[in-house]
Amino acid sequence: MHAQTGVNSPYSRFGLGMMSDQSTGITRSMGGIGAGFRHPNTLNLKNPASYSMVDTLTFVADLGLTLQNGNFSENDVRLNARNSSISHLAIQFRILPKVGMTLGFLPFSNVGYNFSGTQLIRRDEDGEITATNTYSGTGGIRQFIGGLGWRPADWLSLGFNASYISGDLTHSVINTYSNSVIQSRAKTYNAEMSALKLDFGLQGTLSSGENSLVLGLTYTPAQKLESDTYVTDVHSSSDTVSIADAFSLPDQLSAGFTYKWKNRMIGADISYQTWSKASFFGQKTGRDRLSAAAGFMIRPDEMSRNFFKRSSYQIGASFSQSYFKVEDKNGPLRLGVSAGLSMPLTSSYNSMSYVHVSGEYVRVQPLYKGMITENYIMINVGVTFMERWFMKLMVD
């Protein structure tokens, strides 16, 4: 590896790029759990069944920003890169008794890389001839979410998301030689895609006094992506080929729980995606992906006017396999740990807004020699605005 932009990752060259985490403020610092996470007036985009938790008088708006420093290393070559991005923007409110609605925007995947590699192809009395391959890519897929959560019984909630995803990807490979007599070659992959993606969720709650156990399930069916996909090969002449049925998304099944006692909560998730059946530029080059996460949260006293007692504190850890292969070998593992706190903006009775700040360390660990190791330090900053609407005040 001789150069790397640091926009995202060299691994975003594969599949649909680097998949984004759909966690919001509190759940992100708890390792990214979501299937069984259910907390009053807290956005959880990973399970739409949680939307029914929003109360009648409250409007919730949530915004998140991620600042990232990445370190990339291969053999003795190291490089640092920094970037920032909006992680999510969403609102939530009650539309009917026991029915909550959420609208949101967040990235689905990101592509951004620029690196090159040089290799010796011949050495003779005239000297050495080397070949250099330069790889670059840009683009990404965006996701617009509209979802409903319904609580038909005190112990049961159901929900669904209907998401419109759209975006574009561009990858290019340029092959050049140290000997100008040998003709260079360039190959470019371009794709514009869109689809309607559905997510279904369920949460069941068992309560006893101050203790409660929430069990959650989510399911996302496989989905074909409508796309205009072209490959242009420039060598002695230019040749452009269209690819039909170029992209698709996998089935995904997730299960999780949270257990809350007094002012504490613990939870865990596990998720499985069938990426081996999905298509990337017309080829099935993915691998099934297993992910897991766990987290813990404590809030000393939610009703206290003491700033530190009203704040909540979270820790978490996560693990996931890659959903792509690198030269027919399984991609790297992704391991992460996180910690954060949620601080109240004001002690006013009518306002329950919070600022979320968390730190996250992620290591992308290759399974084979010759692959790039990545280390990330991320600072996640989010704001949750919660205001009571239409509240009637009683005056003596």
C-alpha positions as CSV (number, residue, x, y, z in Angstrom):
1,M,0.0,0.0,0.0
2,H,1.6,3.2,-1.1
3,A,-1.1,5.8,-0.7
4,Q,-4.5,6.0,0.9
5,T,-6.9,8.9,1.1
6,G,-8.5,8.0,4.4
7,V,-12.0,9.0,3.3
8,N,-13.2,5.6,4.5
9,S,-11.2,2.5,3.8
10,P,-9.5,0.4,1.1
11,Y,-12.0,-2.3,2.0
12,S,-14.8,-0.1,0.7
13,R,-13.6,-1.3,-2.7
14,F,-15.6,-4.5,-2.2
15,G,-19.3,-5.2,-2.2
16,L,-21.4,-2.0,-1.6
17,G,-18.7,-0.4,0.4
18,M,-18.4,0.0,4.2
19,M,-21.8,-0.5,5.8
20,S,-22.9,2.2,8.2
21,D,-24.1,1.5,11.7
22,Q,-27.8,2.5,12.2
23,S,-27.3,3.1,15.9
24,T,-28.2,6.4,17.5
25,G,-26.8,8.3,20.6
26,I,-27.3,5.9,23.5
27,T,-27.3,2.6,21.6
28,R,-24.1,3.4,19.7
29,S,-22.2,3.7,23.0
30,M,-23.7,0.4,24.1
31,G,-22.0,-1.5,21.3
32,G,-24.7,-0.8,18.8
33,I,-27.5,-3.0,20.3
34,G,-31.0,-2.4,19.1
35,A,-33.2,-5.5,18.6
36,G,-34.3,-5.6,22.3
37,F,-33.6,-1.9,23.2
38,R,-36.7,-0.1,24.4
39,H,-36.5,3.1,26.4
40,P,-38.9,6.0,26.8
41,N,-38.5,8.7,24.2
42,T,-35.2,7.3,22.9
43,L,-34.8,6.7,19.1
44,N,-33.9,3.2,18.1
45,L,-33.8,2.7,14.4
46,K,-32.7,-0.9,14.5
47,N,-36.1,-2.2,15.7
48,P,-39.2,-0.3,14.5
49,A,-41.3,-2.0,17.2
50,S,-39.6,0.4,19.7
51,Y,-41.4,3.4,18.1
52,S,-44.5,2.7,20.1
53,M,-42.6,3.7,23.2
54,V,-42.9,7.4,22.4
55,D,-45.5,9.1,24.7
56,T,-48.5,11.1,23.5
57,L,-47.2,14.5,24.3
58,T,-43.6,14.2,23.2
59,F,-41.8,15.1,20.0
60,V,-38.3,13.7,19.6
61,A,-35.6,14.9,17.2
62,D,-32.2,13.2,17.0
63,L,-29.0,14.3,15.2
64,G,-25.6,12.6,15.2
65,L,-22.1,13.5,14.0
66,T,-19.0,11.2,13.9
67,L,-15.4,12.5,13.9
68,Q,-13.0,9.8,12.9
69,N,-9.2,9.2,12.9
70,G,-8.0,6.2,11.1
71,N,-4.6,4.5,11.1
72,F,-3.8,2.1,8.2
73,S,-0.9,-0.3,8.1
74,E,0.5,-2.9,5.8
75,N,3.9,-4.4,6.6
76,D,6.1,-1.3,7.5
77,V,3.8,1.3,5.7
78,R,1.6,3.3,8.0
79,L,-0.8,6.2,7.3
80,N,-3.2,8.3,9.3
81,A,-6.4,9.9,7.9
82,R,-9.2,12.0,9.4
83,N,-12.8,12.5,8.3
84,S,-16.2,13.4,9.6
85,S,-19.8,12.6,8.7
86,I,-23.4,12.9,9.8
87,S,-24.4,9.6,11.2
88,H,-28.2,10.1,11.3
89,L,-31.0,12.6,11.4
90,A,-34.5,11.4,12.6
91,I,-37.7,12.6,14.3
92,Q,-40.3,10.6,16.2
93,F,-43.8,11.4,17.4
94,R,-47.1,9.8,18.3
95,I,-49.8,9.7,15.6
96,L,-52.5,7.5,17.2
97,P,-53.0,5.9,20.6
98,K,-50.3,3.2,21.0
99,V,-48.8,4.1,17.5
100,G,-45.6,6.0,17.1
101,M,-44.0,7.2,13.8
102,T,-40.4,7.8,12.9
103,L,-38.9,9.6,9.9
104,G,-35.2,9.6,9.3
105,F,-32.2,9.9,7.0
106,L,-28.8,8.1,7.4
107,P,-26.1,6.7,5.2
108,F,-26.4,3.0,4.2
109,S,-22.9,2.5,2.9
110,N,-19.9,4.6,1.9
111,V,-17.1,4.2,-0.7
112,G,-13.9,6.2,-0.6
113,Y,-10.4,5.1,-1.2
114,N,-7.3,5.8,-3.3
115,F,-4.3,3.5,-3.2
116,S,-1.7,1.9,-5.4
117,G,0.6,-1.1,-5.5
118,T,3.7,-1.7,-7.6
119,Q,5.2,-5.0,-8.5
120,L,8.3,-6.2,-10.5
121,I,7.3,-8.1,-13.6
122,R,10.7,-8.5,-15.3
123,R,14.4,-7.9,-14.7
124,D,17.0,-8.3,-17.5
125,E,20.1,-6.6,-18.9
126,D,18.1,-3.6,-19.9
127,G,16.8,-3.0,-16.4
128,E,13.6,-3.6,-14.5
129,I,10.1,-3.3,-15.7
130,T,7.4,-2.7,-13.1
131,A,3.6,-2.5,-13.2
132,T,1.6,-0.2,-11.0
133,N,-2.1,-0.6,-10.3
134,T,-3.9,2.4,-9.0
135,Y,-7.3,1.9,-7.4
136,S,-9.8,4.6,-6.5
137,G,-13.5,4.8,-5.6
138,T,-16.1,7.2,-4.5
139,G,-19.8,7.2,-3.8
140,G,-22.3,5.7,-1.4
141,I,-25.9,4.7,-0.7
142,R,-28.3,6.8,1.3
143,Q,-31.3,5.6,3.3
144,F,-34.6,7.5,3.9
145,I,-36.7,5.8,6.6
146,G,-40.4,6.0,7.4
147,G,-41.6,3.6,10.0
148,L,-44.5,2.8,12.4
149,G,-44.5,1.0,15.8
150,W,-47.8,-0.3,17.3
151,R,-48.4,-1.6,20.8
152,P,-51.5,-3.9,20.5
153,A,-51.0,-5.1,24.1
154,D,-49.0,-3.9,27.1
155,W,-46.5,-6.7,26.6
156,L,-46.3,-6.7,22.8
157,S,-45.1,-4.2,20.2
158,L,-44.9,-4.6,16.4
159,G,-43.4,-2.3,13.8
160,F,-42.0,-1.9,10.3
161,N,-39.8,0.4,8.3
162,A,-40.2,1.2,4.7
163,S,-36.9,2.7,3.5
164,Y,-36.0,4.2,0.1
165,I,-32.4,3.6,-0.6
166,S,-30.5,5.2,-3.5
167,G,-27.0,6.0,-4.4
168,D,-24.1,5.6,-6.9
169,L,-20.8,3.9,-6.8
170,T,-17.7,4.5,-9.0
171,H,-14.6,2.2,-9.0
172,S,-11.6,2.5,-11.2
173,V,-8.4,0.5,-11.8
174,I,-5.6,2.0,-13.8
175,N,-2.7,-0.3,-14.9
176,T,0.6,1.5,-16.0
177,Y,4.1,0.3,-16.7
178,S,7.5,1.7,-16.2
179,N,8.3,1.0,-19.8
180,S,6.2,3.4,-21.9
181,V,6.2,1.0,-24.8
182,I,3.8,-1.2,-22.9
183,Q,0.3,0.3,-23.2
184,S,-1.6,1.2,-20.1
185,R,-5.1,0.1,-19.3
186,A,-8.0,1.6,-17.4
187,K,-11.2,-0.1,-16.2
188,T,-14.1,1.8,-14.6
189,Y,-17.2,0.5,-12.9
190,N,-20.2,2.8,-12.6
191,A,-23.5,2.1,-10.9
192,E,-26.6,4.0,-9.9
193,M,-29.1,2.1,-7.8
194,S,-32.3,2.4,-5.8
195,A,-34.8,0.1,-4.0
196,L,-37.5,0.0,-1.4
197,K,-36.3,-1.9,1.6
198,L,-38.6,-3.3,4.3
199,D,-37.7,-4.1,7.9
200,F,-40.1,-5.8,10.4
201,G,-39.7,-5.8,14.1
202,L,-41.2,-7.3,17.2
203,Q,-40.7,-6.7,20.9
204,G,-42.1,-8.5,23.9
205,T,-41.9,-7.1,27.5
206,L,-42.0,-9.0,30.8
207,S,-42.3,-6.7,33.8
208,S,-42.2,-7.3,37.5
209,G,-42.1,-4.2,39.7
210,E,-39.1,-2.0,38.8
211,N,-37.6,-4.8,36.7
212,S,-38.3,-5.5,33.0
213,L,-37.1,-7.9,30.3
214,V,-37.5,-7.0,26.7
215,L,-37.0,-9.6,23.9
216,G,-36.7,-8.4,20.4
217,L,-36.6,-9.8,16.8
218,T,-36.1,-8.1,13.5
219,Y,-36.3,-9.4,9.9
220,T,-35.3,-7.8,6.6
221,P,-36.1,-9.8,3.5
222,A,-33.7,-10.0,0.6
223,Q,-34.2,-7.3,-2.0
224,K,-33.1,-6.7,-5.6
225,L,-31.7,-3.3,-6.3
226,E,-32.8,-1.6,-9.5
227,S,-29.6,-0.2,-11.1
228,D,-27.9,1.2,-14.2
229,T,-24.5,-0.5,-14.1
230,Y,-21.7,-0.2,-16.7
231,V,-18.2,-1.4,-17.0
232,T,-15.9,0.6,-19.3
233,D,-12.6,-1.0,-20.4
234,V,-10.1,1.3,-22.1
235,H,-7.1,-0.5,-23.6
236,S,-6.4,-0.4,-27.3
237,S,-10.0,0.8,-27.7
238,S,-12.9,1.7,-25.4
239,D,-15.5,-1.0,-24.7
240,T,-18.6,-0.4,-22.4
241,V,-20.7,-3.3,-21.2
242,S,-24.0,-3.1,-19.3
243,I,-24.6,-5.5,-16.4
244,A,-28.1,-6.7,-15.7
245,D,-29.3,-7.7,-12.2
246,A,-26.1,-6.2,-10.9
247,F,-26.9,-5.7,-7.1
248,S,-29.1,-7.2,-4.4
249,L,-29.4,-7.1,-0.6
250,P,-29.4,-10.2,1.7
251,D,-31.9,-11.5,4.2
252,Q,-31.2,-10.4,7.7
253,L,-32.4,-11.8,11.0
254,S,-31.5,-10.2,14.4
255,A,-32.4,-11.1,17.9
256,G,-31.7,-9.4,21.2
257,F,-32.7,-8.5,24.7
258,T,-32.4,-5.8,27.4
259,Y,-32.9,-6.3,31.1
260,K,-33.6,-3.3,33.2
261,W,-33.5,-3.3,37.0
262,K,-33.7,-0.1,39.1
263,N,-31.6,2.4,37.3
264,R,-29.5,0.0,35.3
265,M,-29.8,-1.8,31.9
266,I,-27.9,-4.6,30.2
267,G,-28.4,-5.9,26.7
268,A,-27.1,-7.9,23.8
269,D,-27.8,-8.6,20.1
270,I,-26.9,-11.1,17.5
271,S,-27.5,-10.7,13.8
272,Y,-27.0,-12.9,10.7
273,Q,-27.0,-11.8,7.0
274,T,-27.0,-14.0,3.9
275,W,-24.6,-11.9,1.8
276,S,-23.3,-15.0,0.0
277,K,-26.6,-14.9,-2.0
278,A,-26.3,-11.2,-2.8
279,S,-24.9,-9.8,-6.1
280,F,-22.2,-7.2,-6.5
281,F,-21.7,-6.0,-10.1
282,G,-23.4,-9.2,-11.3
283,Q,-21.3,-11.6,-9.3
284,K,-21.9,-13.4,-6.0
285,T,-18.6,-12.6,-4.2
286,G,-20.0,-12.1,-0.7
287,R,-20.0,-14.2,2.4
288,D,-22.6,-14.7,5.2
289,R,-22.0,-12.3,8.0
290,L,-22.4,-12.8,11.8
291,S,-22.5,-9.8,14.1
292,A,-22.8,-9.5,17.9
293,A,-23.0,-6.6,20.4
294,A,-23.4,-6.1,24.1
295,G,-23.9,-3.0,26.3
296,F,-24.6,-1.7,29.8
297,M,-26.1,1.6,30.9
298,I,-26.7,3.3,34.3
299,R,-28.5,6.5,35.1
300,P,-28.2,7.2,38.9
301,D,-31.4,9.3,39.3
302,E,-33.5,10.3,36.2
303,M,-35.6,12.7,38.3
304,S,-32.8,14.4,40.2
305,R,-31.9,18.0,39.5
306,N,-28.2,17.1,40.0
307,F,-26.5,17.2,36.6
308,F,-24.3,14.1,37.2
309,K,-27.2,12.0,38.6
310,R,-29.5,12.8,35.7
311,S,-26.8,11.9,33.2
312,S,-26.6,8.3,32.0
313,Y,-23.4,6.4,31.4
314,Q,-22.9,3.6,28.9
315,I,-20.3,1.0,27.8
316,G,-20.4,-1.5,25.0
317,A,-18.5,-4.0,22.8
318,S,-19.1,-5.3,19.3
319,F,-17.9,-8.0,16.9
320,S,-18.7,-8.6,13.2
321,Q,-17.4,-10.6,10.3
322,S,-16.9,-9.0,6.9
323,Y,-19.6,-9.5,4.3
324,F,-17.1,-9.6,1.4
325,K,-14.1,-11.6,0.2
326,V,-10.7,-10.3,-0.8
327,E,-9.2,-12.3,-3.6
328,D,-11.4,-15.3,-2.6
329,K,-10.3,-15.0,1.0
330,N,-12.6,-14.0,3.9
331,G,-12.4,-10.3,4.7
332,P,-11.2,-9.0,8.1
333,L,-12.9,-9.1,11.4
334,R,-14.2,-5.8,13.0
335,L,-13.8,-5.5,16.7
336,G,-15.0,-2.5,18.7
337,V,-15.3,-1.1,22.3
338,S,-17.2,2.0,23.3
339,A,-18.1,4.2,26.2
340,G,-20.2,7.3,26.5
341,L,-22.5,9.5,28.5
342,S,-25.8,11.4,27.9
343,M,-26.0,14.8,29.6
344,P,-29.2,16.8,30.1
345,L,-29.3,20.2,28.5
346,T,-31.7,21.7,31.0
347,S,-33.5,20.8,34.2
348,S,-36.8,22.3,32.9
349,Y,-39.8,20.1,33.4
350,N,-41.0,20.7,29.8
351,S,-37.7,19.8,28.3
352,M,-35.9,16.5,28.4
353,S,-33.2,17.1,25.8
354,Y,-29.8,15.4,26.0
355,V,-26.4,15.6,24.5
356,H,-24.7,12.3,23.8
357,V,-20.9,12.0,23.7
358,S,-19.1,8.7,23.2
359,G,-15.7,7.4,22.2
360,E,-15.2,4.3,20.2
361,Y,-12.2,2.2,19.3
362,V,-12.5,-0.1,16.3
363,R,-9.9,-2.5,15.0
364,V,-10.2,-4.1,11.5
365,Q,-8.2,-7.2,11.9
366,P,-7.2,-9.2,8.8
367,L,-7.3,-13.0,8.8
368,Y,-4.5,-13.4,6.4
369,K,-1.0,-11.9,5.9
370,G,-0.8,-9.2,3.2
371,M,-4.1,-7.5,4.0
372,I,-4.4,-4.0,5.5
373,T,-4.9,-3.5,9.3
374,E,-7.1,-0.6,10.3
375,N,-7.5,1.1,13.6
376,Y,-10.1,3.8,14.2
377,I,-10.7,6.2,17.1
378,M,-14.1,7.8,16.7
379,I,-15.8,10.5,18.6
380,N,-19.6,10.4,18.3
381,V,-21.6,13.5,19.2
382,G,-25.4,13.5,19.2
383,V,-28.3,15.7,20.3
384,T,-31.7,14.4,21.3
385,F,-34.4,17.2,21.5
386,M,-37.4,16.0,23.4
387,E,-40.2,18.5,23.9
388,R,-43.7,18.1,25.4
389,W,-46.3,19.2,22.9
390,F,-49.9,20.0,23.6
391,M,-49.6,19.6,27.4
392,K,-52.5,21.2,29.2
393,L,-51.5,23.1,32.3
394,M,-53.8,23.2,35.4
395,V,-54.1,26.6,37.1
396,D,-55.8,27.0,40.5
